[in-house]
Amino acid sequence: MNSFFRLLRYAKPYKGRLAWAVVAMVIYAVASALVIYLIRPILDELLPNQRGLRTIAFSLIALYFLKGIGSYFSGYLMEDVGQRVVMDVRDQLYGHILRQSASFFGRNAVGQLLSRVSNDVGQVQRAVSETAGDLARETLGLVGYAVILFYIDARLALVCLTGAPILLYPLVRLGQRIRRTARRSQEAQEYMSHVGAETFAAHRIVKAFGAPCGEFSGRVAPAGTAG
């Protein structure tokens, strides 16, 4: 959580876009909750008595339209903020690396540093634009669902929510495994970038060591001859 809040500090210059993204998320959550709320008149009036068909049909179309608008603009704005945050983080990281001493560059390979600037910062973008956006949007949706549940029948809603804590433990364990897998994936990408950078930068040396000995024997000047 500390890392997440540190990451959010980079989004402060773009709080205007974040505010509009939150507005779009609220529209998405309200429309989603009202769609659930329409299930009751569908079961009570539309199916038994065939009443209110036009009203419910147009209400569903309007709510899904609002839901789509909220989903689109919240995703677009969060992606925009994520791109801008990545630009700031990448610039700051690049400047920080350039200010390091010569011994630092001796301890760290070029491919590893490139992986930090490219792959690791790309994960930051996904954390801001995708993970945080989806988490906020769906959390607001869950709040709307809970409000509708308690409005319709509070006691039944409490009975339904008693099973929620049972689901939390496997979700937490799954999240921990996903984080470990993501860390190993980042380390593998770092190693791949390191090997690729060294191979591409010194391809002539690699080819020279990999070539058969006889291929270069005819090119060696005889002993005692002038250059």
N, C-alpha and C positions, 0 to 999 in steps of 0.2 A: 504493500500500500504506500510505503514511503516513496518508492520509485515512481509509482503512478502519480502521486501528488507532485513530485518533482517534475514529472513530464507535463502535468497540467499547467505549471508555471510558464512554460514556453507558449502556451495558448492564450495568455493574458492579452497580448497585443491584438488579438483577433476576437475579443469578447463580444463585439457587435455581431459577427457572423455566428458565434456560438449562441447568442441570445435568440437570433432568428431560427437557428437549428432547434433550440429547445421549444420555440413556439410551434414549429412544424411537428416535433415529437408529440406535443400536447394534442394537436389536431389529430394525429394518427391514433393516439391512445383513446381520445374521446370517441372518435368514429368507430374504433374497434369495440369499445364497450357498448355503444348504442346498437351495433349490429347484434351483439349478444342479447341486449335488452329486447330486441324485436322478436326473439324466439317465442317469448310468452304470448304476444297477440297472435302470432302465427298458429300456435297450438290451441289457443283458447277461442279465437274468432274465425280465423281464415279457414282452417281445415274443417271444423265441425259445421259452421254456418255459411261459409263462402262469402264472408263480409270483409270489407276493407282491403280487397285484393289490390286495387290500384294504388291506394295510399301506401301500403306496405311495400309494393314493388318499387314505386318511385323513391320511397325512403331508403330502401336497400341500395338502389343505384346511386343516390346522392351520397350515402355514407361510404360506400366503397370508392366513390370518386374522391371524397375528402381524405379517405385513408390513403389512397394512392398519391395524392398531392403531398400529404404529410410525409409519407415514406420517401418520395422522390426528393423533396427539398431538404429534408433532414440528412439523407444520404449524400446529396450533392454538397451541402454546406460543410458537413463533417469531413468529406473528402478534400474539399478546398482548404479547410483548416489544417488537415493532416499534411497536405503538400507544403503549406507554408511553414509549419512547424519543422518538417524534415529539412527544408532549406536552411532554416536558422540553426538547427542542430548540426547539420553537415558543415556549414560554414564555421561554426564555433569549434567543432571537433578538428576540422582541417587546420585552422589556425593554431589550435592547441598542440597538434602533432608537429607542426613546423617550428614551434618554439622549443622543442625538446633538444637535448644535447646530442652530441655525436655518439656517446655511449648508448643512448636509448635506441638509436637506429641500428647500432651494432647488435643489440639484444633482440630486436624485433625484425622479422623478415618483412620485405616489401609487400608480399602477398597478404600477410596477416594485417598489416596496416590498411591496405586497400579493402580488405574484407570488413574491417571496422567501419570504414567510411561508407561503403556501399551496402553490404548485406545487413549489418547490424542496424544502421539508421533506417533501412527499409522496414525492418521490424517495428521501429518506432512509428512509422507512418501507419502501418496496419493497426497498431495499438490505439492510435488516436482516431483514425478515420473509420475503422471497421469495428474493432472490439468495443471501444468506449461508446461509439454511436449506437451500435446494436444493444449494448447493455442498458443505456439510458432509455432508448425507445421502448424496448420490451419491458423494462421495469415500470415505466409509466403505463404501459398497456396492462400489466398485471395489477397495478393499483386500480385502474378503471374496472377491470373484471371483478376485483374484490368488492368495490363499491356497489356494483350491480348485484352481486351475490347477496350482500348484506341487506340491500334495499328490498330484494324479492323475499328472502327468508333468512333471517339472521342465524337462527338455530341450525338450520341445514347447512349454512355456510361454515359455521364453526365445526360441524361434524366433518365436512369435506376438507377443511384445512388442518385437521388433526394429523393427517398422513403426510403433511408437508415436511416436518422435521425428519421423517424416515428417509425421504428422498435426498436430503441435504448431504448426508454422509457419503453416499456413493458419488455424488457430484463433486464433492471436495476432493475425494481420492482420485477421481478421474482427472480433475484439474491439475493435481500435483503430478500425475504421470505425464500429462500433456506438456507441462512445463519442463520436466526432465527430458522428454523426447525432443522438445524444441531446442533446449540447450545443446543436446548432442548434435542435432542437425546444424546448428550455428557453428559448432566446433568443426564439423565435417566440411562445411562450406568454407570456413577459414583455411583449413588445410588444403582444400582443393584450389582456392585462390592462391595460396602460397606456392604450391607445386606448379600451377599454371603460369604464374608470373615468372618464376625462375626458369621454367622450361622455354617460354617464349622469348625471354630476354637473352638467354644464353643458348639459343637453338644450335648455333654452330659448334659450340663445345659439346653439346649433347650428341650431335650427329658424329662428331669426330671420335668420341669415346665409343659410340655404338657401331662404328664402321669396322669391317674386317681389317686385320693388320696388313694384308697384302695390298689393300686399296691405296695405301699411302706409301708403300715401300718404294714404288717407282718414282715418287716425287722427292725423295730424300737425296740431297746432293752427295756425291761421293766424297769420302774423307780426303782432305788436302786440297780440294779445288777451291778456287776463289768464288765469293758470293756470286 
